Amino acid sequence: MNSCACAAAVPLTRAIRVLIADDEPPFVEMVQAILVSEDGIEVVATACDGKDAVRLAAELDPDVVVMDISMPVMNGIDATREIRGNDSGARILILTGGANSTEIDDARLAGANVFLTKDRIDELTGQIFHLGCR
């Protein structure tokens, strides 16, 4: 069941397309398992670093990108900035292990829409439905 507040007023006509970017395979698998169990969410790809996330976002045009901050090659904040610079309409949800005010500010300035810490994973699907309804 989706928890999108606007779903009652405007039913989703297609699944919300999600790209997951994180360099920890067990965490990616867990997030993927959570998301594929939800009606209305489709995981279109996973990326193991920020550079791959930028490439996949351009190729696949996801509705939402779930982005970690600490990744090799290119971090999630720089990847967010590049995705925004490419005029992507994707909403970006930062999902990271830690949170300090500098990272939160940097993520927002780069164009992230939502910032969640991994200990709040239970809020992930609700946030994705919220972002996907916009």
N, CA, C and O atoms as a printed pandas DataFrame, in Angstrom:
     atom_number atom_name residue_name chain_id  residue_number  x_coord  y_coord  z_coord
0              1         N          MET        A               1    0.842   -1.184    0.000
1              2        CA          MET        A               1    0.000    0.000    0.000
2              3         C          MET        A               1    0.879    1.236    0.000
3              4         O          MET        A               1    1.812    1.332    0.798
4              5         N          ASN        A               2    0.597    2.182   -0.882
5              6        CA          ASN        A               2    1.435    3.371   -0.883
6              7         C          ASN        A               2    0.906    4.380    0.112
7              8         O          ASN        A               2   -0.287    4.427    0.410
8              9         N          SER        A               3    1.828    5.189    0.621
9             10        CA          SER        A               3    1.478    6.151    1.654
10            11         C          SER        A               3    1.562    7.578    1.140
11            12         O          SER        A               3    1.831    8.504    1.905
12            13         N          CYS        A               4    1.335    7.753   -0.134
13            14        CA          CYS        A               4    1.423    9.069   -0.745
14            15         C          CYS        A               4    0.176    9.875   -0.391
15            16         O          CYS        A               4   -0.944    9.449   -0.677
16            17         N          ALA        A               5    0.365   11.015    0.219
17            18        CA          ALA        A               5   -0.758   11.850    0.636
18            19         C          ALA        A               5   -1.601   12.287   -0.550
19            20         O          ALA        A               5   -2.818   12.423   -0.429
20            21         N          CYS        A               6   -0.965   12.509   -1.697
21            22        CA          CYS        A               6   -1.732   12.968   -2.850
22            23         C          CYS        A               6   -2.338   11.810   -3.628
23            24         O          CYS        A               6   -3.082   12.041   -4.581
24            25         N          ALA        A               7   -2.041   10.574   -3.251
25            26        CA          ALA        A               7   -2.546    9.422   -3.997
26            27         C          ALA        A               7   -4.066    9.344   -3.950
27            28         O          ALA        A               7   -4.696    8.891   -4.907
28            29         N          ALA        A               8   -4.653    9.780   -2.850
29            30        CA          ALA        A               8   -6.108    9.734   -2.748
30            31         C          ALA        A               8   -6.742   10.696   -3.748
31            32         O          ALA        A               8   -7.761   10.380   -4.361
32            33         N          ALA        A               9   -6.139   11.864   -3.910
33            34        CA          ALA        A               9   -6.687   12.862   -4.818
34            35         C          ALA        A               9   -6.282   12.578   -6.268
35            36         O          ALA        A               9   -7.092   12.741   -7.180
36            37         N          VAL        A              10   -5.059   12.162   -6.476
37            38        CA          VAL        A              10   -4.548   11.900   -7.814
38            39         C          VAL        A              10   -3.870   10.534   -7.805
39            40         O          VAL        A              10   -2.716   10.431   -7.391
40            41         N          PRO        A              11   -4.557    9.486   -8.249
41            42        CA          PRO        A              11   -3.956    8.155   -8.238
42            43         C          PRO        A              11   -2.697    8.116   -9.108
43            44         O          PRO        A              11   -2.635    8.751  -10.161
44            45         N          LEU        A              12   -1.702    7.364   -8.653
45            46        CA          LEU        A              12   -0.494    7.198   -9.446
46            47         C          LEU        A              12   -0.840    6.410  -10.706
47            48         O          LEU        A              12   -1.442    5.339  -10.634
48            49         N          THR        A              13   -0.456    6.948  -11.855
49            50        CA          THR        A              13   -0.754    6.265  -13.115
50            51         C          THR        A              13    0.358    5.302  -13.501
51            52         O          THR        A              13    0.160    4.417  -14.333
52            53         N          ARG        A              14    1.535    5.479  -12.890
53            54        CA          ARG        A              14    2.656    4.568  -13.128
54            55         C          ARG        A              14    3.498    4.549  -11.864
55            56         O          ARG        A              14    3.374    5.417  -10.999
56            57         N          ALA        A              15    4.336    3.566  -11.778
57            58        CA          ALA        A              15    5.199    3.436  -10.602
58            59         C          ALA        A              15    6.198    4.590  -10.548
59            60         O          ALA        A              15    6.601    5.133  -11.577
60            61         N          ILE        A              16    6.582    4.945   -9.343
61            62        CA          ILE        A              16    7.645    5.928   -9.129
62            63         C          ILE        A              16    8.958    5.211   -9.398
63            64         O          ILE        A              16    9.269    4.200   -8.770
64            65         N          ARG        A              17    9.719    5.747  -10.336
65            66        CA          ARG        A              17   10.975    5.120  -10.766
66            67         C          ARG        A              17   12.116    5.615   -9.882
67            68         O          ARG        A              17   12.354    6.819   -9.782
68            69         N          VAL        A              18   12.826    4.674   -9.235
69            70        CA          VAL        A              18   13.848    5.015   -8.244
70            71         C          VAL        A              18   15.216    4.469   -8.652
71            72         O          VAL        A              18   15.348    3.321   -9.078
72            73         N          LEU        A              19   16.219    5.319   -8.510
73            74        CA          LEU        A              19   17.624    4.939   -8.665
74            75         C          LEU        A              19   18.245    4.969   -7.274
75            76         O          LEU        A              19   18.105    5.959   -6.555
76            77         N          ILE        A              20   18.930    3.896   -6.886
77            78        CA          ILE        A              20   19.605    3.816   -5.586
78            79         C          ILE        A              20   21.105    3.958   -5.815
79            80         O          ILE        A              20   21.680    3.239   -6.631
80            81         N          ALA        A              21   21.748    4.895   -5.089
81            82        CA          ALA        A              21   23.197    5.092   -5.199
82            83         C          ALA        A              21   23.826    4.957   -3.815
83            84         O          ALA        A              21   23.650    5.816   -2.951
84            85         N          ASP        A              22   24.562    3.867   -3.621
85            86        CA          ASP        A              22   25.241    3.592   -2.348
86            87         C          ASP        A              22   26.338    2.577   -2.627
87            88         O          ASP        A              22   26.182    1.698   -3.475
88            89         N          ASP        A              23   27.457    2.704   -1.905
89            90        CA          ASP        A              23   28.593    1.811   -2.162
90            91         C          ASP        A              23   28.655    0.605   -1.239
91            92         O          ASP        A              23   29.645   -0.126   -1.260
92            93         N          GLU        A              24   27.634    0.378   -0.438
93            94        CA          GLU        A              24   27.597   -0.780    0.461
94            95         C          GLU        A              24   26.572   -1.791   -0.057
95            96         O          GLU        A              24   25.373   -1.620    0.166
96            97         N          PRO        A              25   27.034   -2.855   -0.756
97            98        CA          PRO        A              25   26.095   -3.810   -1.369
98            99         C          PRO        A              25   25.036   -4.379   -0.420
99           100         O          PRO        A              25   23.879   -4.479   -0.828
100          101         N          PRO        A              26   25.361   -4.760    0.826
101          102        CA          PRO        A              26   24.288   -5.278    1.688
102          103         C          PRO        A              26   23.202   -4.234    1.968
103          104         O          PRO        A              26   22.021   -4.569    2.063
104          105         N          PHE        A              27   23.607   -2.979    2.098
105          106        CA          PHE        A              27   22.619   -1.922    2.340
106          107         C          PHE        A              27   21.769   -1.687    1.097
107          108         O          PHE        A              27   20.556   -1.506    1.195
108          109         N          VAL        A              28   22.405   -1.689   -0.064
109          110        CA          VAL        A              28   21.664   -1.521   -1.324
110          111         C          VAL        A              28   20.627   -2.630   -1.469
111          112         O          VAL        A              28   19.480   -2.372   -1.835
112          113         N          GLU        A              29   21.033   -3.864   -1.180
113          114        CA          GLU        A              29   20.102   -4.995   -1.278
114          115         C          GLU        A              29   18.934   -4.835   -0.315
115          116         O          GLU        A              29   17.798   -5.153   -0.664
116          117         N          MET        A              30   19.202   -4.342    0.901
117          118        CA          MET        A              30   18.120   -4.142    1.866
118          119         C          MET        A              30   17.157   -3.059    1.384
119          120         O          MET        A              30   15.942   -3.242    1.446
120          121         N          VAL        A              31   17.685   -1.939    0.908
121          122        CA          VAL        A              31   16.836   -0.854    0.410
122          123         C          VAL        A              31   16.018   -1.333   -0.783
123          124         O          VAL        A              31   14.825   -1.047   -0.883
124          125         N          GLN        A              32   16.659   -2.054   -1.675
125          126        CA          GLN        A              32   15.968   -2.592   -2.848
126          127         C          GLN        A              32   14.829   -3.513   -2.423
127          128         O          GLN        A              32   13.733   -3.437   -2.978
128          129         N          ALA        A              33   15.077   -4.378   -1.452
129          130        CA          ALA        A              33   14.041   -5.299   -0.967
130          131         C          ALA        A              33   12.861   -4.527   -0.370
131          132         O          ALA        A              33   11.706   -4.886   -0.595
132          133         N          ILE        A              34   13.146   -3.493    0.371
133          134        CA          ILE        A              34   12.074   -2.668    0.953
134          135         C          ILE        A              34   11.250   -2.025   -0.150
135          136         O          ILE        A              34   10.020   -2.047   -0.108
136          137         N          LEU        A              35   11.930   -1.455   -1.136
137          138        CA          LEU        A              35   11.223   -0.703   -2.168
138          139         C          LEU        A              35   10.439   -1.583   -3.124
139          140         O          LEU        A              35    9.326   -1.225   -3.508
140          141         N          VAL        A              36   10.990   -2.728   -3.521
141          142        CA          VAL        A              36   10.264   -3.575   -4.475
142          143         C          VAL        A              36    9.042   -4.224   -3.842
143          144         O          VAL        A              36    8.162   -4.710   -4.552
144          145         N          SER        A              37    8.979   -4.238   -2.527
145          146        CA          SER        A              37    7.801   -4.805   -1.861
146          147         C          SER        A              37    6.629   -3.819   -1.840
147          148         O          SER        A              37    5.522   -4.175   -1.435
148          149         N          GLU        A              38    6.869   -2.598   -2.272
149          150        CA          GLU        A              38    5.836   -1.560   -2.281
150          151         C          GLU        A              38    5.178   -1.454   -3.653
151          152         O          GLU        A              38    5.857   -1.324   -4.671
152          153         N          ASP        A              39    3.855   -1.510   -3.666
153          154        CA          ASP        A              39    3.145   -1.217   -4.909
154          155         C          ASP        A              39    3.374    0.255   -5.226
155          156         O          ASP        A              39    3.264    1.110   -4.346
156          157         N          GLY        A              40    3.687    0.544   -6.460
157          158        CA          GLY        A              40    3.854    1.932   -6.872
158          159         C          GLY        A              40    5.295    2.412   -6.893
159          160         O          GLY        A              40    5.550    3.573   -7.214
160          161         N          ILE        A              41    6.253    1.535   -6.557
161          162        CA          ILE        A              41    7.667    1.899   -6.623
162          163         C          ILE        A              41    8.388    0.862   -7.486
163          164         O          ILE        A              41    8.201   -0.343   -7.318
164          165         N          GLU        A              42    9.210    1.350   -8.409
165          166        CA          GLU        A              42   10.024    0.487   -9.264
166          167         C          GLU        A              42   11.483    0.929   -9.145
167          168         O          GLU        A              42   11.802    2.087   -9.415
168          169         N          VAL        A              43   12.362    0.025   -8.745
169          170        CA          VAL        A              43   13.793    0.321   -8.722
170          171         C          VAL        A              43   14.318    0.092  -10.132
171          172         O          VAL        A              43   14.297   -1.031  -10.635
172          173         N          VAL        A              44   14.794    1.169  -10.772
173          174        CA          VAL        A              44   15.230    1.065  -12.164
174          175         C          VAL        A              44   16.712    0.738  -12.285
175          176         O          VAL        A              44   17.146    0.218  -13.314
176          177         N          ALA        A              45   17.501    1.037  -11.245
177          178        CA          ALA        A              45   18.939    0.742  -11.287
178          179         C          ALA        A              45   19.567    1.037   -9.936
179          180         O          ALA        A              45   18.982    1.700   -9.080
180          181         N          THR        A              46   20.785    0.518   -9.775
181          182        CA          THR        A              46   21.592    0.847   -8.612
182          183         C          THR        A              46   22.958    1.314   -9.100
183          184         O          THR        A              46   23.453    0.862  -10.132
184          185         N          ALA        A              47   23.557    2.227   -8.341
185          186        CA          ALA        A              47   24.883    2.753   -8.652
186          187         C          ALA        A              47   25.757    2.594   -7.424
187          188         O          ALA        A              47   25.284    2.749   -6.298
188          189         N          CYS        A              48   27.043    2.281   -7.636
189          190        CA          CYS        A              48   27.942    2.065   -6.505
190          191         C          CYS        A              48   28.836    3.261   -6.223
191          192         O          CYS        A              48   29.636    3.233   -5.287
192          193         N          ASP        A              49   28.706    4.308   -7.024
193          194        CA          ASP        A              49   29.455    5.537   -6.753
194          195         C          ASP        A              49   28.704    6.715   -7.385
195          196         O          ASP        A              49   27.774    6.528   -8.170
196          197         N          GLY        A              50   29.125    7.918   -7.028
197          198        CA          GLY        A              50   28.429    9.103   -7.505
198          199         C          GLY        A              50   28.507    9.313   -9.002
199          200         O          GLY        A              50   27.544    9.766   -9.621
200          201         N          LYS        A              51   29.646    8.987   -9.585
201          202        CA          LYS        A              51   29.794    9.154  -11.037
202          203         C          LYS        A              51   28.818    8.259  -11.792
203          204         O          LYS        A              51   28.202    8.680  -12.771
204          205         N          ASP        A              52   28.685    7.019  -11.327
205          206        CA          ASP        A              52   27.732    6.088  -11.935
206          207         C          ASP        A              52   26.296    6.583  -11.731
207          208         O          ASP        A              52   25.456    6.427  -12.617
208          209         N          ALA        A              53   26.015    7.172  -10.581
209          210        CA          ALA        A              53   24.678    7.716  -10.313
210          211         C          ALA        A              53   24.342    8.831  -11.293
211          212         O          ALA        A              53   23.225    8.893  -11.806
212          213         N          VAL        A              54   25.301    9.709  -11.554
213          214        CA          VAL        A              54   25.076   10.804  -12.510
214          215         C          VAL        A              54   24.774   10.231  -13.901
215          216         O          VAL        A              54   23.836   10.664  -14.569
216          217         N          ARG        A              55   25.579    9.259  -14.322
217          218        CA          ARG        A              55   25.384    8.640  -15.641
218          219         C          ARG        A              55   24.015    7.972  -15.744
219          220         O          ARG        A              55   23.292    8.168  -16.720
220          221         N          LEU        A              56   23.667    7.178  -14.726
221          222        CA          LEU        A              56   22.392    6.452  -14.757
222          223         C          LEU        A              56   21.202    7.399  -14.668
223          224         O          LEU        A              56   20.171    7.154  -15.294
224          225         N          ALA        A              57   21.331    8.468  -13.903
225          226        CA          ALA        A              57   20.237    9.446  -13.821
226          227         C          ALA        A              57   19.988   10.080  -15.186
227          228         O          ALA        A              57   18.839   10.307  -15.565
228          229         N          ALA        A              58   21.053   10.365  -15.922
229          230        CA          ALA        A              58   20.901   10.945  -17.261
230          231         C          ALA        A              58   20.298    9.947  -18.241
231          232         O          ALA        A              58   19.468   10.311  -19.075
232          233         N          GLU        A              59   20.719    8.681  -18.138
233          234        CA          GLU        A              59   20.232    7.645  -19.059
234          235         C          GLU        A              59   18.794    7.226  -18.780
235          236         O          GLU        A              59   18.012    7.025  -19.709
236          237         N          LEU        A              60   18.443    7.092  -17.493
237          238        CA          LEU        A              60   17.176    6.462  -17.121
238          239         C          LEU        A              60   16.086    7.430  -16.683
239          240         O          LEU        A              60   14.919    7.045  -16.608
240          241         N          ASP        A              61   16.439    8.677  -16.394
241          242        CA          ASP        A              61   15.485    9.703  -15.979
242          243         C          ASP        A              61   14.554    9.211  -14.857
243          244         O          ASP        A              61   13.336    9.193  -15.033
244          245         N          PRO        A              62   15.124    8.810  -13.696
245          246        CA          PRO        A              62   14.285    8.345  -12.587
246          247         C          PRO        A              62   13.487    9.503  -11.978
247          248         O          PRO        A              62   13.837   10.671  -12.149
248          249         N          ASP        A              63   12.424    9.161  -11.275
249          250        CA          ASP        A              63   11.643   10.173  -10.557
250          251         C          ASP        A              63   12.350   10.581   -9.267
251          252         O          ASP        A              63   12.339   11.749   -8.879
252          253         N          VAL        A              64   12.972    9.585   -8.607
253          254        CA          VAL        A              64   13.639    9.806   -7.327
254          255         C          VAL        A              64   14.997    9.109   -7.346
255          256         O          VAL        A              64   15.119    7.982   -7.827
256          257         N          VAL        A              65   16.018    9.790   -6.818
257          258        CA          VAL        A              65   17.330    9.190   -6.618
258          259         C          VAL        A              65   17.558    9.113   -5.118
259          260         O          VAL        A              65   17.526   10.132   -4.427
260          261         N          VAL        A              66   17.788    7.903   -4.612
261          262        CA          VAL        A              66   18.152    7.701   -3.209
262          263         C          VAL        A              66   19.674    7.674   -3.186
263          264         O          VAL        A              66   20.286    6.752   -3.727
264          265         N          MET        A              67   20.293    8.683   -2.561
265          266        CA          MET        A              67   21.727    8.925   -2.697
266          267         C          MET        A              67   22.431    8.918   -1.343
267          268         O          MET        A              67   22.034    9.630   -0.420
268          269         N          ASP        A              68   23.482    8.105   -1.237
269          270        CA          ASP        A              68   24.373    8.153   -0.077
270          271         C          ASP        A              68   25.340    9.321   -0.282
271          272         O          ASP        A              68   25.549    9.769   -1.410
272          273         N          ILE        A              69   25.928    9.812    0.816
273          274        CA          ILE        A              69   26.914   10.887    0.677
274          275         C          ILE        A              69   28.304   10.323    0.458
275          276         O          ILE        A              69   28.992   10.719   -0.483
276          277         N          SER        A              70   28.729    9.400    1.318
277          278        CA          SER        A              70   30.103    8.887    1.269
278          279         C          SER        A              70   30.206    7.728    0.293
279          280         O          SER        A              70   29.850    6.592    0.609
280          281         N          MET        A              71   30.703    8.038   -0.902
281          282        CA          MET        A              71   30.909    7.017   -1.926
282          283         C          MET        A              71   32.233    7.301   -2.619
283          284         O          MET        A              71   32.702    8.439   -2.626
284          285         N          PRO        A              72   32.840    6.258   -3.208
285          286        CA          PRO        A              72   34.093    6.467   -3.947
286          287         C          PRO        A              72   33.846    7.170   -5.279
287          288         O          PRO        A              72   32.704    7.331   -5.708
288          289         N          VAL        A              73   34.909    7.575   -5.910
289          290        CA          VAL        A              73   34.944    8.224   -7.221
290          291         C          VAL        A              73   34.327    9.622   -7.167
291          292         O          VAL        A              73   34.994   10.600   -7.504
292          293         N          MET        A              74   33.076    9.730   -6.751
293          294        CA          MET        A              74   32.398   11.015   -6.587
294          295         C          MET        A              74   31.415   10.870   -5.435
295          296         O          MET        A              74   30.629    9.923   -5.404
296          297         N          ASN        A              75   31.453   11.797   -4.491
297          298        CA          ASN        A              75   30.528   11.685   -3.356
298          299         C          ASN        A              75   29.112   12.088   -3.755
299          300         O          ASN        A              75   28.891   12.644   -4.831
300          301         N          GLY        A              76   28.169   11.803   -2.882
301          302        CA          GLY        A              76   26.758   12.045   -3.181
302          303         C          GLY        A              76   26.380   13.503   -3.310
303          304         O          GLY        A              76   25.449   13.834   -4.044
304          305         N          ILE        A              77   27.083   14.386   -2.612
305          306        CA          ILE        A              77   26.779   15.818   -2.729
306          307         C          ILE        A              77   27.208   16.331   -4.097
307          308         O          ILE        A              77   26.461   17.061   -4.749
308          309         N          ASP        A              78   28.406   15.954   -4.537
309          310        CA          ASP        A              78   28.849   16.360   -5.878
310          311         C          ASP        A              78   27.975   15.732   -6.962
311          312         O          ASP        A              78   27.670   16.375   -7.967
312          313         N          ALA        A              79   27.574   14.479   -6.759
313          314        CA          ALA        A              79   26.689   13.815   -7.729
314          315         C          ALA        A              79   25.334   14.515   -7.788
315          316         O          ALA        A              79   24.767   14.692   -8.866
316          317         N          THR        A              80   24.825   14.908   -6.639
317          318        CA          THR        A              80   23.555   15.644   -6.599
318          319         C          THR        A              80   23.684   16.940   -7.389
319          320         O          THR        A              80   22.807   17.275   -8.186
320          321         N          ARG        A              81   24.762   17.660   -7.173
321          322        CA          ARG        A              81   25.000   18.921   -7.876
322          323         C          ARG        A              81   25.053   18.688   -9.396
323          324         O          ARG        A              81   24.490   19.469  -10.163
324          325         N          GLU        A              82   25.723   17.627   -9.821
325          326        CA          GLU        A              82   25.820   17.333  -11.266
326          327         C          GLU        A              82   24.463   16.946  -11.851
327          328         O          GLU        A              82   24.106   17.384  -12.944
328          329         N          ILE        A              83   23.716   16.130  -11.126
329          330        CA          ILE        A              83   22.378   15.726  -11.602
330          331         C          ILE        A              83   21.508   16.967  -11.760
331          332         O          ILE        A              83   20.796   17.105  -12.754
332          333         N          ARG        A              84   21.562   17.859  -10.796
333          334        CA          ARG        A              84   20.810   19.113  -10.896
334          335         C          ARG        A              84   21.295   19.950  -12.083
335          336         O          ARG        A              84   20.488   20.550  -12.792
336          337         N          GLY        A              85   22.610   19.989  -12.297
337          338        CA          GLY        A              85   23.184   20.751  -13.403
338          339         C          GLY        A              85   22.793   20.218  -14.759
339          340         O          GLY        A              85   22.819   20.948  -15.749
340          341         N          ASN        A              86   22.428   18.941  -14.813
341          342        CA          ASN        A              86   21.982   18.316  -16.062
342          343         C          ASN        A              86   20.495   18.535  -16.311
343          344         O          ASN        A              86   19.920   17.924  -17.212
344          345         N          ASP        A              87   19.878   19.392  -15.528
345          346        CA          ASP        A              87   18.448   19.698  -15.648
346          347         C          ASP        A              87   17.553   18.486  -15.453
347          348         O          ASP        A              87   16.478   18.401  -16.046
348          349         N          SER        A              88   17.991   17.560  -14.634
349          350        CA          SER        A              88   17.161   16.392  -14.344
350          351         C          SER        A              88   15.973   16.821  -13.489
351          352         O          SER        A              88   16.103   17.666  -12.603
352          353         N          GLY        A              89   14.836   16.239  -13.762
353          354        CA          GLY        A              89   13.662   16.493  -12.944
354          355         C          GLY        A              89   13.584   15.572  -11.736
355          356         O          GLY        A              89   12.632   15.642  -10.959
356          357         N          ALA        A              90   14.586   14.707  -11.575
357          358        CA          ALA        A              90   14.572   13.758  -10.462
358          359         C          ALA        A              90   14.614   14.483   -9.124
359          360         O          ALA        A              90   15.310   15.486   -8.966
360          361         N          ARG        A              91   13.870   13.969   -8.181
361          362        CA          ARG        A              91   13.944   14.426   -6.788
362          363         C          ARG        A              91   15.058   13.624   -6.138
363          364         O          ARG        A              91   15.195   12.428   -6.396
364          365         N          ILE        A              92   15.848   14.267   -5.305
365          366        CA          ILE        A              92   16.984   13.581   -4.697
366          367         C          ILE        A              92   16.799   13.491   -3.196
367          368         O          ILE        A              92   16.628   14.495   -2.504
368          369         N          LEU        A              93   16.839   12.257   -2.715
369          370        CA          LEU        A              93   16.716   11.952   -1.298
370          371         C          LEU        A              93   18.081   11.468   -0.816
371          372         O          LEU        A              93   18.554   10.410   -1.231
372          373         N          ILE        A              94   18.702   12.237    0.050
373          374        CA          ILE        A              94   19.979   11.827    0.628
374          375         C          ILE        A              94   19.669   10.868    1.774
375          376         O          ILE        A              94   18.926   11.204    2.696
376          377         N          LEU        A              95   20.247    9.677    1.705
377          378        CA          LEU        A              95   20.096    8.660    2.753
378          379         C          LEU        A              95   21.498    8.260    3.168
379          380         O          LEU        A              95   22.202    7.571    2.430
380          381         N          THR        A              96   21.900    8.698    4.359
381          382        CA          THR        A              96   23.295    8.524    4.752
382          383         C          THR        A              96   23.421    8.080    6.205
383          384         O          THR        A              96   22.496    8.229    7.003
384          385         N          GLY        A              97   24.578    7.536    6.522
385          386        CA          GLY        A              97   24.821    6.983    7.849
386          387         C          GLY        A              97   24.881    8.012    8.952
387          388         O          GLY        A              97   24.439    7.738   10.068
388          389         N          GLY        A              98   25.397    9.154    8.684
389          390        CA          GLY        A              98   25.540   10.173    9.715
390          391         C          GLY        A              98   24.980   11.489    9.230
391          392         O          GLY        A              98   24.730   11.681    8.040
392          393         N          ALA        A              99   24.789   12.388   10.168
393          394        CA          ALA        A              99   24.269   13.688    9.783
394          395         C          ALA        A              99   24.913   14.757   10.647
395          396         O          ALA        A              99   24.806   14.745   11.873
396          397         N          ASN        A             100   25.572   15.665    9.985
397          398        CA          ASN        A             100   26.012   16.852   10.698
398          399         C          ASN        A             100   25.474   18.047    9.930
399          400         O          ASN        A             100   25.099   17.924    8.764
400          401         N          SER        A             101   25.436   19.179   10.570
401          402        CA          SER        A             101   24.790   20.338    9.950
402          403         C          SER        A             101   25.478   20.751    8.652
403          404         O          SER        A             101   24.814   21.235    7.735
404          405         N          THR        A             102   26.778   20.570    8.558
405          406        CA          THR        A             102   27.492   20.918    7.324
406          407         C          THR        A             102   27.031   20.044    6.167
407          408         O          THR        A             102   26.760   20.548    5.077
408          409         N          GLU        A             103   26.938   18.718    6.399
409          410        CA          GLU        A             103   26.478   17.816    5.336
410          411         C          GLU        A             103   25.047   18.136    4.920
411          412         O          GLU        A             103   24.729   18.135    3.731
412          413         N          ILE        A             104   24.197   18.406    5.881
413          414        CA          ILE        A             104   22.801   18.736    5.561
414          415         C          ILE        A             104   22.751   20.011    4.719
415          416         O          ILE        A             104   22.064   20.061    3.699
416          417         N          ASP        A             105   23.480   21.037    5.151
417          418        CA          ASP        A             105   23.511   22.294    4.393
418          419         C          ASP        A             105   24.085   22.088    2.997
419          420         O          ASP        A             105   23.536   22.588    2.015
420          421         N          ASP        A             106   25.197   21.348    2.911
421          422        CA          ASP        A             106   25.822   21.097    1.605
422          423         C          ASP        A             106   24.878   20.335    0.675
423          424         O          ASP        A             106   24.794   20.636   -0.515
424          425         N          ALA        A             107   24.170   19.348    1.226
425          426        CA          ALA        A             107   23.227   18.564    0.416
426          427         C          ALA        A             107   22.093   19.439   -0.101
427          428         O          ALA        A             107   21.726   19.349   -1.273
428          429         N          ARG        A             108   21.547   20.264    0.740
429          430        CA          ARG        A             108   20.456   21.155    0.313
430          431         C          ARG        A             108   20.946   22.151   -0.738
431          432         O          ARG        A             108   20.262   22.399   -1.731
432          433         N          LEU        A             109   22.141   22.724   -0.515
433          434        CA          LEU        A             109   22.692   23.671   -1.490
434          435         C          LEU        A             109   22.970   22.996   -2.831
435          436         O          LEU        A             109   22.872   23.633   -3.880
436          437         N          ALA        A             110   23.314   21.721   -2.798
437          438        CA          ALA        A             110   23.564   20.974   -4.042
438          439         C          ALA        A             110   22.268   20.642   -4.774
439          440         O          ALA        A             110   22.297   20.313   -5.960
440          441         N          GLY        A             111   21.129   20.723   -4.079
441          442        CA          GLY        A             111   19.843   20.467   -4.723
442          443         C          GLY        A             111   19.065   19.285   -4.195
443          444         O          GLY        A             111   18.065   18.890   -4.793
444          445         N          ALA        A             112   19.508   18.704   -3.071
445          446        CA          ALA        A             112   18.761   17.577   -2.491
446          447         C          ALA        A             112   17.416   18.061   -1.962
447          448         O          ALA        A             112   17.306   19.168   -1.436
448          449         N          ASN        A             113   16.403   17.226   -2.107
449          450        CA          ASN        A             113   15.068   17.569   -1.645
450          451         C          ASN        A             113   14.799   17.108   -0.222
451          452         O          ASN        A             113   14.080   17.770    0.526
452          453         N          VAL        A             114   15.378   15.968    0.150
453          454        CA          VAL        A             114   15.136   15.377    1.469
454          455         C          VAL        A             114   16.448   14.814    1.986
455          456         O          VAL        A             114   17.264   14.319    1.209
456          457         N          PHE        A             115   16.653   14.888    3.292
457          458        CA          PHE        A             115   17.838   14.336    3.938
458          459         C          PHE        A             115   17.372   13.397    5.034
459          460         O          PHE        A             115   16.708   13.834    5.975
460          461         N          LEU        A             116   17.706   12.107    4.934
461          462        CA          LEU        A             116   17.367   11.103    5.946
462          463         C          LEU        A             116   18.634   10.387    6.389
463          464         O          LEU        A             116   19.532   10.145    5.582
464          465         N          THR        A             117   18.703   10.050    7.663
465          466        CA          THR        A             117   19.793    9.192    8.122
466          467         C          THR        A             117   19.323    7.741    8.033
467          468         O          THR        A             117   18.126    7.458    8.089
468          469         N          LYS        A             118   20.282    6.831    7.895
469          470        CA          LYS        A             118   19.955    5.419    7.689
470          471         C          LYS        A             118   19.227    4.804    8.867
471          472         O          LYS        A             118   18.563    3.780    8.707
472          473         N          ASP        A             119   19.333    5.403   10.052
473          474        CA          ASP        A             119   18.589    4.876   11.198
474          475         C          ASP        A             119   17.101    5.232   11.112
475          476         O          ASP        A             119   16.307    4.775   11.933
476          477         N          ARG        A             120   16.724    6.040   10.128
477          478        CA          ARG        A             120   15.315    6.404    9.899
478          479         C          ARG        A             120   14.782    5.746    8.621
479          480         O          ARG        A             120   13.909    6.293    7.946
480          481         N          ILE        A             121   15.319    4.571    8.304
481          482        CA          ILE        A             121   14.964    3.855    7.073
482          483         C          ILE        A             121   13.464    3.577    6.983
483          484         O          ILE        A             121   12.927    3.440    5.883
484          485         N          ASP        A             122   12.788    3.494    8.120
485          486        CA          ASP        A             122   11.345    3.244    8.121
486          487         C          ASP        A             122   10.551    4.388    7.477
487          488         O          ASP        A             122    9.381    4.208    7.140
488          489         N          GLU        A             123   11.166    5.550    7.303
489          490        CA          GLU        A             123   10.506    6.692    6.670
490          491         C          GLU        A             123   10.752    6.753    5.158
491          492         O          GLU        A             123   10.187    7.601    4.468
492          493         N          LEU        A             124   11.589    5.862    4.655
493          494        CA          LEU        A             124   12.031    5.944    3.262
494          495         C          LEU        A             124   10.890    5.864    2.260
495          496         O          LEU        A             124   10.773    6.734    1.397
496          497         N          THR        A             125   10.055    4.854    2.351
497          498        CA          THR        A             125    8.997    4.710    1.336
498          499         C          THR        A             125    8.017    5.876    1.376
499          500         O          THR        A             125    7.570    6.348    0.331
500          501         N          GLY        A             126    7.686    6.337    2.564
501          502        CA          GLY        A             126    6.786    7.491    2.671
502          503         C          GLY        A             126    7.376    8.720    2.008
503          504         O          GLY        A             126    6.672    9.464    1.326
504          505         N          GLN        A             127    8.674    8.934    2.211
505          506        CA          GLN        A             127    9.341   10.076    1.585
506          507         C          GLN        A             127    9.386    9.918    0.063
507          508         O          GLN        A             127    9.210   10.893   -0.667
508          509         N          ILE        A             128    9.620    8.705   -0.409
509          510        CA          ILE        A             128    9.650    8.478   -1.856
510          511         C          ILE        A             128    8.277    8.750   -2.474
511          512         O          ILE        A             128    8.181    9.388   -3.523
512          513         N          PHE        A             129    7.221    8.267   -1.825
513          514        CA          PHE        A             129    5.883    8.545   -2.350
514          515         C          PHE        A             129    5.603   10.041   -2.328
515          516         O          PHE        A             129    5.010   10.574   -3.266
516          517         N          HIS        A             130    6.019   10.715   -1.279
517          518        CA          HIS        A             130    5.822   12.176   -1.194
518          519         C          HIS        A             130    6.552   12.868   -2.340
519          520         O          HIS        A             130    5.974   13.712   -3.026
520          521         N          LEU        A             131    7.817   12.515   -2.549
521          522        CA          LEU        A             131    8.593   13.143   -3.628
522          523         C          LEU        A             131    8.054   12.775   -4.997
523          524         O          LEU        A             131    8.042   13.615   -5.897
524          525         N          GLY        A             132    7.608   11.540   -5.174
525          526        CA          GLY        A             132    7.106   11.079   -6.462
526          527         C          GLY        A             132    5.783   11.695   -6.861
527          528         O          GLY        A             132    5.409   11.676   -8.034
528          529         N          CYS        A             133    5.074   12.242   -5.886
529          530        CA          CYS        A             133    3.772   12.881   -6.170
530          531         C          CYS        A             133    3.911   14.301   -6.686
531          532         O          CYS        A             133    2.936   14.877   -7.168
532          533         N          ARG        A             134    5.087   14.869   -6.597
533          534        CA          ARG        A             134    5.280   16.277   -6.981
534          535         C          ARG        A             134    5.357   16.442   -8.463
535          536         O          ARG        A             134    5.517   17.560   -8.952
